[in-house]
Amino acid sequence: MQLIVADVGGTNTRLARAEYAHGTWHLHAITRYPSREYPGPDAILADWLARPEQAGVQFRGAGLAVAGPVHGEHARVTNLDWPALTASDLAASAGVPVALLNDFAAVGACLEALTPEDRLILQQGEADPSGPRLVTGAGTGLGTCLVTPNTTGDGEPVPPAIHPGEGGHARFSPADAEENELAAFVTAEAGLCTREHLLSGRGIARIGRFELERRDDPELGRALAAAEPAAAISTLADTGHAAALAVIRRFVTLYAGQLADMALTALPRGGVFIGGGIAPRWADHFLAPAFREAFRARPPMEDLLERLPVELIIHPEPGLLGAAVAASRARDHGAPAP
Protein backbone atom coordinates (compact mmCIF):
# COMPACT_ATOMS: atom_id res chain seq x y z
CA MET A 1 0.00 0.00 0.00
CA GLN A 2 1.35 3.39 -1.03
CA LEU A 3 0.32 6.55 0.81
CA ILE A 4 1.04 10.25 0.30
CA VAL A 5 2.33 11.79 3.52
CA ALA A 6 3.15 15.41 4.32
CA ASP A 7 4.49 17.35 7.27
CA VAL A 8 3.27 20.92 6.79
CA GLY A 9 5.27 23.39 8.85
CA GLY A 10 5.62 27.12 9.13
CA THR A 11 9.10 27.03 7.56
CA ASN A 12 9.14 23.90 5.40
CA THR A 13 6.66 21.40 4.03
CA ARG A 14 7.94 17.88 3.38
CA LEU A 15 6.18 15.27 1.24
CA ALA A 16 6.98 11.61 0.79
CA ARG A 17 5.63 8.29 -0.42
CA ALA A 18 5.03 5.93 2.50
CA GLU A 19 5.02 2.15 2.14
CA TYR A 20 4.49 -0.51 4.83
CA ALA A 21 6.59 -3.60 4.20
CA HIS A 22 8.31 -6.29 6.31
CA GLY A 23 6.77 -4.99 9.53
CA THR A 24 7.91 -1.38 9.25
CA TRP A 25 7.23 1.85 7.40
CA HIS A 26 9.52 3.05 4.62
CA LEU A 27 9.60 6.61 3.27
CA HIS A 28 10.53 7.32 -0.34
CA ALA A 29 10.88 10.41 -2.55
CA ILE A 30 11.11 12.80 0.41
CA THR A 31 10.98 16.34 -0.95
CA ARG A 32 11.24 19.60 1.00
CA TYR A 33 9.45 22.79 -0.04
CA PRO A 34 9.83 26.28 1.51
CA SER A 35 6.26 26.79 2.73
CA ARG A 36 6.13 30.58 2.37
CA GLU A 37 6.94 30.39 -1.35
CA TYR A 38 3.62 28.65 -2.09
CA PRO A 39 0.01 29.87 -1.73
CA GLY A 40 -1.04 26.67 0.00
CA PRO A 41 -0.48 22.91 0.24
CA ASP A 42 -2.49 22.26 -2.94
CA ALA A 43 0.25 23.86 -5.04
CA ILE A 44 2.96 21.93 -3.23
CA LEU A 45 1.04 18.67 -3.61
CA ALA A 46 0.53 19.28 -7.34
CA ASP A 47 4.25 19.86 -7.87
CA TRP A 48 5.21 16.74 -5.93
CA LEU A 49 2.69 14.50 -7.74
CA ALA A 50 3.99 15.74 -11.11
CA ARG A 51 7.56 14.61 -10.36
CA PRO A 52 8.93 11.56 -12.18
CA GLU A 53 9.31 9.59 -8.92
CA GLN A 54 5.53 9.44 -8.58
CA ALA A 55 4.80 8.41 -12.17
CA GLY A 56 2.53 5.38 -12.28
CA VAL A 57 2.20 5.04 -8.50
CA GLN A 58 -1.31 4.11 -7.33
CA PHE A 59 -1.85 5.88 -4.02
CA ARG A 60 -4.50 4.57 -1.61
CA GLY A 61 -4.74 7.56 0.74
CA ALA A 62 -2.92 10.53 2.24
CA GLY A 63 -2.01 11.88 5.65
CA LEU A 64 -1.17 15.54 6.21
CA ALA A 65 0.35 16.62 9.51
CA VAL A 66 -0.27 20.35 10.03
CA ALA A 67 1.55 22.75 12.37
CA GLY A 68 -1.61 24.22 13.86
CA PRO A 69 -4.99 23.34 15.35
CA VAL A 70 -7.09 20.70 13.57
CA HIS A 71 -10.86 20.41 14.08
CA GLY A 72 -12.29 17.40 12.31
CA GLU A 73 -11.75 17.98 8.58
CA HIS A 74 -10.58 21.58 9.01
CA ALA A 75 -7.15 22.94 9.92
CA ARG A 76 -5.11 26.11 9.91
CA VAL A 77 -1.33 26.50 9.83
CA THR A 78 -0.46 28.77 12.76
CA ASN A 79 2.66 30.50 11.37
CA LEU A 80 1.51 30.97 7.76
CA ASP A 81 -1.09 33.24 6.16
CA TRP A 82 -2.53 30.38 4.10
CA PRO A 83 -6.31 30.05 3.97
CA ALA A 84 -7.94 27.39 6.15
CA LEU A 85 -7.39 23.82 4.97
CA THR A 86 -10.17 21.27 4.48
CA ALA A 87 -9.71 17.55 3.98
CA SER A 88 -12.25 17.44 1.14
CA ASP A 89 -10.46 20.15 -0.88
CA LEU A 90 -7.13 18.47 -0.36
CA ALA A 91 -8.61 15.10 -1.33
CA ALA A 92 -9.78 16.64 -4.60
CA SER A 93 -6.23 17.84 -5.27
CA ALA A 94 -4.61 14.55 -4.27
CA GLY A 95 -7.14 12.24 -5.87
CA VAL A 96 -7.34 10.09 -2.69
CA PRO A 97 -8.94 10.42 0.76
CA VAL A 98 -6.98 12.73 3.07
CA ALA A 99 -6.57 12.47 6.84
CA LEU A 100 -5.70 15.79 8.49
CA LEU A 101 -3.97 15.81 11.85
CA ASN A 102 -1.99 18.17 14.04
CA ASP A 103 1.77 17.89 13.52
CA PHE A 104 2.31 16.77 17.09
CA ALA A 105 -0.55 14.33 16.88
CA ALA A 106 1.54 12.88 14.05
CA VAL A 107 4.59 12.64 16.31
CA GLY A 108 2.35 11.00 18.91
CA ALA A 109 1.11 8.53 16.30
CA CYS A 110 4.66 7.67 15.27
CA LEU A 111 5.56 6.33 18.74
CA GLU A 112 4.06 2.93 17.91
CA ALA A 113 6.20 2.70 14.75
CA LEU A 114 9.57 3.73 16.22
CA THR A 115 12.34 1.14 16.46
CA PRO A 116 14.94 1.17 19.27
CA GLU A 117 17.37 2.74 16.79
CA ASP A 118 14.98 5.70 16.39
CA ARG A 119 15.32 6.76 20.05
CA LEU A 120 17.95 7.86 22.54
CA ILE A 121 17.33 7.30 26.25
CA LEU A 122 17.95 10.49 28.23
CA GLN A 123 16.61 9.08 31.50
CA GLN A 124 15.86 5.40 32.01
CA GLY A 125 12.96 5.80 34.45
CA GLU A 126 10.29 3.19 35.08
CA ALA A 127 7.84 3.02 32.19
CA ASP A 128 4.22 2.13 32.97
CA PRO A 129 2.52 0.89 29.75
CA SER A 130 -0.87 1.90 31.14
CA GLY A 131 0.23 5.50 31.71
CA PRO A 132 -0.02 8.48 29.38
CA ARG A 133 2.93 9.65 27.31
CA LEU A 134 3.93 13.28 26.84
CA VAL A 135 5.34 14.35 23.46
CA THR A 136 6.96 17.73 22.83
CA GLY A 137 9.21 19.21 20.20
CA ALA A 138 10.80 22.55 19.42
CA GLY A 139 11.30 23.78 15.86
CA THR A 140 9.62 26.78 14.26
CA GLY A 141 7.36 26.64 17.33
CA LEU A 142 6.89 24.32 20.31
CA GLY A 143 4.44 21.47 19.83
CA THR A 144 2.87 19.29 22.51
CA CYS A 145 0.51 16.34 22.77
CA LEU A 146 -0.53 13.55 25.12
CA VAL A 147 -0.87 9.91 24.05
CA THR A 148 -3.08 7.73 26.23
CA PRO A 149 -3.71 3.96 26.13
CA ASN A 150 -6.99 2.86 24.67
CA THR A 151 -9.02 -0.35 24.95
CA THR A 152 -12.29 -1.69 23.65
CA GLY A 153 -15.11 -2.63 26.01
CA ASP A 154 -13.81 -6.21 26.22
CA GLY A 155 -10.30 -5.08 27.06
CA GLU A 156 -8.80 -5.64 23.59
CA PRO A 157 -6.05 -3.11 22.74
CA VAL A 158 -6.77 -0.56 20.02
CA PRO A 159 -4.65 2.34 18.73
CA PRO A 160 -3.86 4.87 21.46
CA ALA A 161 -5.84 8.07 21.80
CA ILE A 162 -3.89 11.19 20.84
CA HIS A 163 -4.68 14.56 22.38
CA PRO A 164 -2.91 17.49 20.68
CA GLY A 165 -2.31 20.53 22.85
CA GLU A 166 -0.97 24.05 22.58
CA GLY A 167 1.33 23.93 25.59
CA GLY A 168 3.94 25.94 23.74
CA HIS A 169 1.77 29.03 24.11
CA ALA A 170 1.56 28.73 27.90
CA ARG A 171 3.50 31.38 29.82
CA PHE A 172 7.13 30.59 30.58
CA SER A 173 7.72 29.85 34.28
CA PRO A 174 11.22 30.93 35.44
CA ALA A 175 13.03 28.63 37.86
CA ASP A 176 15.63 31.04 39.27
CA ALA A 177 16.85 34.64 39.24
CA GLU A 178 18.65 34.35 35.88
CA GLU A 179 15.57 32.88 34.22
CA ASN A 180 13.55 35.74 35.71
CA GLU A 181 15.96 38.16 34.00
CA LEU A 182 15.59 36.26 30.74
CA ALA A 183 11.78 36.34 30.97
CA ALA A 184 11.89 40.09 31.59
CA PHE A 185 14.24 40.53 28.61
CA VAL A 186 11.88 38.61 26.29
CA THR A 187 8.81 40.41 27.65
CA ALA A 188 10.47 43.76 26.89
CA GLU A 189 11.00 42.61 23.29
CA ALA A 190 7.79 40.71 22.62
CA GLY A 191 5.26 41.96 25.18
CA LEU A 192 5.05 38.57 26.91
CA CYS A 193 7.17 35.45 27.40
CA THR A 194 5.71 32.06 26.51
CA ARG A 195 7.47 28.72 26.38
CA GLU A 196 7.59 29.02 22.59
CA HIS A 197 9.27 32.43 22.81
CA LEU A 198 12.32 30.55 24.12
CA LEU A 199 11.96 26.94 22.98
CA SER A 200 12.02 27.46 19.21
CA GLY A 201 14.40 28.56 16.50
CA ARG A 202 13.58 32.20 17.19
CA GLY A 203 13.89 31.44 20.89
CA ILE A 204 17.51 30.43 20.41
CA ALA A 205 18.16 33.85 18.89
CA ARG A 206 16.43 35.51 21.86
CA ILE A 207 18.60 33.57 24.28
CA GLY A 208 21.60 34.61 22.20
CA ARG A 209 20.68 38.30 22.41
CA PHE A 210 20.21 37.94 26.16
CA GLU A 211 23.65 36.35 26.43
CA LEU A 212 25.18 39.10 24.26
CA GLU A 213 23.89 41.74 26.68
CA ARG A 214 25.84 40.02 29.44
CA ARG A 215 29.16 39.80 27.61
CA ASP A 216 30.97 41.63 24.81
CA ASP A 217 31.39 38.93 22.15
CA PRO A 218 31.73 40.04 18.49
CA GLU A 219 31.55 36.47 17.16
CA LEU A 220 28.23 35.84 18.87
CA GLY A 221 27.03 39.20 17.57
CA ARG A 222 27.90 38.19 14.01
CA ALA A 223 26.08 34.89 14.45
CA LEU A 224 22.98 36.74 15.65
CA ALA A 225 23.14 38.99 12.58
CA ALA A 226 23.12 35.99 10.21
CA ALA A 227 20.08 35.14 8.10
CA GLU A 228 19.48 32.08 10.33
CA PRO A 229 20.84 32.98 13.78
CA ALA A 230 20.04 29.62 15.41
CA ALA A 231 22.00 27.73 12.76
CA ALA A 232 24.88 30.21 12.99
CA ILE A 233 25.02 29.86 16.79
CA SER A 234 25.05 26.07 16.42
CA THR A 235 27.92 26.25 13.94
CA LEU A 236 29.83 28.59 16.23
CA ALA A 237 29.27 26.26 19.20
CA ASP A 238 30.75 23.39 17.20
CA THR A 239 34.07 25.26 17.29
CA GLY A 240 33.98 25.30 21.10
CA HIS A 241 33.04 28.99 21.31
CA ALA A 242 32.12 29.68 24.95
CA ALA A 243 29.25 32.13 24.44
CA ALA A 244 27.57 29.99 21.76
CA LEU A 245 27.88 26.93 23.98
CA ALA A 246 26.34 28.92 26.83
CA VAL A 247 23.33 29.69 24.60
CA ILE A 248 22.84 26.01 23.77
CA ARG A 249 23.23 24.89 27.37
CA ARG A 250 20.71 27.46 28.53
CA PHE A 251 18.29 26.30 25.83
CA VAL A 252 18.69 22.68 26.97
CA THR A 253 18.17 23.44 30.67
CA LEU A 254 15.18 25.69 29.93
CA TYR A 255 13.73 22.88 27.85
CA ALA A 256 14.25 20.42 30.70
CA GLY A 257 12.57 22.70 33.21
CA GLN A 258 9.52 23.34 31.06
CA LEU A 259 9.23 19.60 30.34
CA ALA A 260 9.23 19.02 34.08
CA ASP A 261 6.40 21.54 34.55
CA MET A 262 4.33 19.83 31.84
CA ALA A 263 5.13 16.40 33.26
CA LEU A 264 3.99 17.39 36.75
CA THR A 265 0.64 18.42 35.25
CA ALA A 266 0.07 15.25 33.21
CA LEU A 267 2.17 12.65 35.11
CA PRO A 268 3.19 10.82 31.92
CA ARG A 269 4.21 7.54 33.53
CA GLY A 270 4.40 6.00 30.06
CA GLY A 271 7.29 8.33 29.23
CA VAL A 272 8.31 11.75 27.98
CA PHE A 273 9.34 11.95 24.32
CA ILE A 274 11.20 14.86 22.74
CA GLY A 275 10.88 15.41 18.99
CA GLY A 276 11.11 18.49 16.81
CA GLY A 277 13.90 19.69 14.60
CA ILE A 278 16.28 21.17 17.17
CA ALA A 279 16.89 18.61 19.91
CA PRO A 280 18.11 15.74 17.67
CA ARG A 281 20.82 18.02 16.25
CA TRP A 282 21.98 18.80 19.79
CA ALA A 283 21.66 15.25 21.12
CA ASP A 284 25.02 15.36 22.90
CA HIS A 285 23.88 18.35 24.96
CA PHE A 286 20.60 16.62 25.88
CA LEU A 287 22.54 13.52 26.94
CA ALA A 288 24.69 15.60 29.31
CA PRO A 289 23.94 15.53 33.07
CA ALA A 290 22.75 19.18 33.06
CA PHE A 291 19.56 18.16 31.23
CA ARG A 292 18.61 15.50 33.79
CA GLU A 293 19.50 17.76 36.69
CA ALA A 294 17.29 20.57 35.37
CA PHE A 295 14.45 18.12 34.62
CA ARG A 296 14.45 16.79 38.18
CA ALA A 297 14.89 20.18 39.90
CA ARG A 298 11.28 20.66 40.96
CA PRO A 299 11.26 20.14 44.76
CA PRO A 300 9.64 18.33 46.43
CA MET A 301 8.92 16.20 43.33
CA GLU A 302 12.47 15.21 42.42
CA ASP A 303 11.89 11.50 43.09
CA LEU A 304 8.72 11.41 41.00
CA LEU A 305 10.43 13.13 38.03
CA GLU A 306 13.45 10.84 38.32
CA ARG A 307 11.17 7.83 37.78
CA LEU A 308 9.74 9.13 34.49
CA PRO A 309 11.37 7.72 31.33
CA VAL A 310 12.63 10.44 28.98
CA GLU A 311 13.58 9.68 25.38
CA LEU A 312 14.79 11.71 22.41
CA ILE A 313 13.25 10.81 19.05
CA ILE A 314 16.05 10.70 16.47
CA HIS A 315 14.06 9.27 13.55
CA PRO A 316 14.74 11.79 10.76
CA GLU A 317 11.06 12.24 9.83
CA PRO A 318 8.74 11.48 12.78
CA GLY A 319 5.99 13.73 11.37
CA LEU A 320 5.91 11.86 8.07
CA LEU A 321 6.06 8.51 9.88
CA GLY A 322 3.13 9.49 12.11
CA ALA A 323 1.14 10.82 9.15
CA ALA A 324 1.55 7.41 7.51
CA VAL A 325 0.36 5.61 10.65
CA ALA A 326 -2.66 7.92 10.98
CA ALA A 327 -3.60 7.72 7.29
CA SER A 328 -3.37 3.93 7.37
CA ARG A 329 -5.63 3.75 10.43
CA ALA A 330 -8.15 6.16 8.91
CA ARG A 331 -8.24 4.15 5.68
CA ASP A 332 -8.52 0.75 7.37
CA HIS A 333 -11.08 1.72 9.99
CA GLY A 334 -12.91 4.60 8.37
CA ALA A 335 -12.06 6.70 11.41
CA PRO A 336 -10.84 10.30 11.45
CA ALA A 337 -7.19 10.92 12.13
CA PRO A 338 -6.28 11.70 15.75
N, C-alpha and C positions, 0 to 999 in steps of 0.2 A: 504493500500500500504506500502510495506516494502522497505526501501532504505539502502544501505551501505553508511556510511558517515565517512570521515577521516579528521583529522586536522594534517597536516604533518609539523612538526616544526624542527628547528635545534637541539633541545635537545630531545624532545619526539614527538612521533607520536601516536595519539589516534584514535581508530576506534570504531564505534558503529552501532547499528541497529536503524534506525529512522522510526517512525510510526506516521502518522497524524490521530488523532481521537478526537472526541468531541471538535473540533475547535482549537486544539493546537497540537504542536509536542511533542512527547515523545521519549526519547533516552533510549535504552536498551543495555545491554552487552557491556558497555563502557570498553575498554581495552587499557592500556598504554604500549607503547613499547619504549625503549631507541633507538632513531633513529640511532646513530652511530654504534650500534651493528649489523646492518643489511646492506646488500649491496644495498638495494633500497626498495621502497614501495611494489614491487611485492612479496618479501619474507614475509613482514609483513602481507600483505593481505592474502597470502596463509595460514599463521599460524592462523590468526583470523577466516577465513572461515572454517578451519578444527576443530575448537573448538565445543564442544557439544552444546553450546547455539545456534549455527547457523544450527544445523542439521534439515533438512526438511524445512527450511525457503525458500520461493520463492521470491527472490529479483527482483525488477522491474527497478532498476537503481542505480547509485552511484554518490556521489559528493565528490571530494577531494579538500580540501583547502590547498594550498601550500605556505610555507613561502619563497616567491621569486617571480620574475616576471613571468607572464603567457601571452603567445602570442597565441591566438586561442587554438589549441589542443596541444601546447607545453609549457613546464614549466621547471624551474630549481630551486632547493632549494638553497638559497643563502649561508647558513652556513654549508652545507654538500658537500662532494666530490662525491655525487651520480651522475651517468650519467643523461643527460636530460630526462625528463619524456614526454611521449606522451599519449594522451587519448586513442588512438587505442590499444597500447600495454597494457595499464592498463585494458581496456575493455576485452581484451583476457584473462587476468589473473582473472578478476572478474566474467566474464561470463555475464555481463550486460553492457549497455552503461554507459560511465563515463563522467561526467562534471568536468573539471578542472577549478579552480579559485584561485586567490590570497587569502592568508589567511585573509587579511583585507577586501577584497571584500566580503568574507564570513561573517565577522563581520558586514559589511554594510548591507548585505542581511538579517541578523538576526534581524535588527531593527524592521521590520514589524511584527515579530513573538514574540517580547518581551512582557511580561505582566508587569503591574505596580510593581509587586513583584520582577521583574528581574532588577530593576533600583533604584539607589539612586540619589536624586536631590541634586547637589552641589551648583547650583545657579538657582533660579527660572526663571528669564528672561522672555522674551515675544516671544514665539515660533510663527514663521510664517510658516504655512504648505507649502507655495509655495517656501520657501527658501531652499538652499542646507543645508546638514548636514555634519559636519566634524567628522570623526571617527579616533581615534588614540589608540595605546596600546603598552605599554612597556612590554617586556618579554626577550627572548633571544636577540631580536633586538627591533626596534621601527617601528611599522607599521602605515600606514596612508591611508585613502581613503576619497573621497567625494561621497555623495549620493545625487542625484538631482531628483526632481519630473519629472514625465514623463506623457505625454498624447498622445492619438491618434489624428488624424486630426480632429475628430468631438468632441474633448474635453473629451472623455471617459478616466478615469484613467487606467493606466497600471502599471506594476511593475516599481519601480524607477530605474533610470540609476545609475550604480555604477562605479566609476572611481578610480581604485587603484593608489596609488602614492608611491614614495620612499622618502617622506619627512624626514625620519629618517636619511638619508645620507646627508642632507643639513648641512652646517656649523653651529655650535652652536654660538648664538649671545648673548654675556654677557650683563647683565643689570646694573651691578655696578662694583666697584673696586674688590670686593671679587670674583665675577664671572669671572672677567678678570684674576685674579690670578689662579683660577681653570682651566680656558681654557689654560693658559700657562703651568700649571702643566701637563695636559693631552697631550698637544702638545709635550712636552718634552718626554713623554713616548711613544706616538703613532705616532708622526709625523704630526698630525692634530687633530682637535677636532670637531667632528660632534655631532648632537643631540643624535644619537645612542651611541656615546662614553660615554654619561652620563646617558641617559634614557634607561637603560637596566640592566639586571642582572650584567653584567661585569661593567656597569657604576656605580652601587652602590658600588662595590669594589673600583673603582677609586676615588669616593667621599670619601670613608673610608680612603684610603691612603693619600688623601689630608688633611683630618681632622687629621690623625695621625701625619702628619708633623707639625701641629700647636699645638699639645698638647702631652705630654708624658702619654700614656694610655695603659698599658700592656694588659688589657682585650680586648680593641679594636684591638690591635696587634694580639692577639690570634685568634680573630674572623676572621681577614683578612687572617690568615694562614690556616684556615679551608679549607676542600675540596670544600665547597660551601660558600664562604664568605658572599654573600648577605643573605642567610638563617641564617648564624651564627650572622650577625649583627641584623637581625630582632629578633632573639631569645634573644639576649642581650638587645635590646631595650625594649622588653616585661618586663624586670626586672626593668625598669626605669633608665637604665644606661645612663648618660648624653651624652657621646660622640656618642653612637649608635643612640640615639634619634636625635642628631644634624645631623647625616648623613641622616636619614630618612626625617627630616624636610627640609634639603637642597634639597634632591631629589624631594620632593613634590613641593617646590617653583620653582625649575628649570623647572619642568614639567609644572607648571602653566604658567610660562613666555614663554616657547616655544609654548604652546598651543595658547597663546595670539598672538604670532607672526604669526602662521599659520592661526588663525581666522581673523586677519586683512587682510591677503592676499585673503582669500576666502569669507569672510563675511557670515558665515554659520548661517543665521537667523532661519533656522530650528532647530538648536541646535548643541552642541558639545557633543560628546559621547566618554567616556574613557573606553577602554577594556583592553585586555592584562592580563598577569598572575600576575603582581605585584600590581597594584593599588587596586584591590578588597581585597587583604590581608591587605592592609593598609588603609582601608576605613575611619577609625576614623581620620587619619591624613589628608585625603583629605576633610573631612567634616569640619575641623578646619578653623577658619577665615583666617589663613595665606595663604591658597590656593587661596581663593577668592581675597584677597588683592594683591597677586602676579599676578593673572590673569588680574586684572583690571589696573595694574600699567604700562600703556603704554600711557603717556600723549602725545597729548591732546585727546586721544581716550577712556578715562576712561568710559564716559557715554555710548558709543557704546558697549564696552565690557560688561558693567554691564547689558545690555539688552539681551545679548545672553544666552539662556538656556544652562546649563552644567549638564550632567548626568553621573553617573558612572554605567557601566554595571556590575551587580553582578550575572548574570546567570552563573552557573558553567562551561558551555561549549558553549560559543557563536559561536566559529568556527564550531563546529559540527552542531549546530542549523542552522547557515547560509548555510552550505554545503547542509543540507537537503532542505532548501528553494530553493536554486539554482538548485539542481538536480531535484526537483519536477517541477520547471518552465521549465527547459530544456526538460524534458520528456513530459510535457503536451503541450508545444508549439513548440517543435523541434528547439528551439533557443539555441545558445551557452550560457554557464554560463557567468555571468558578469566578 
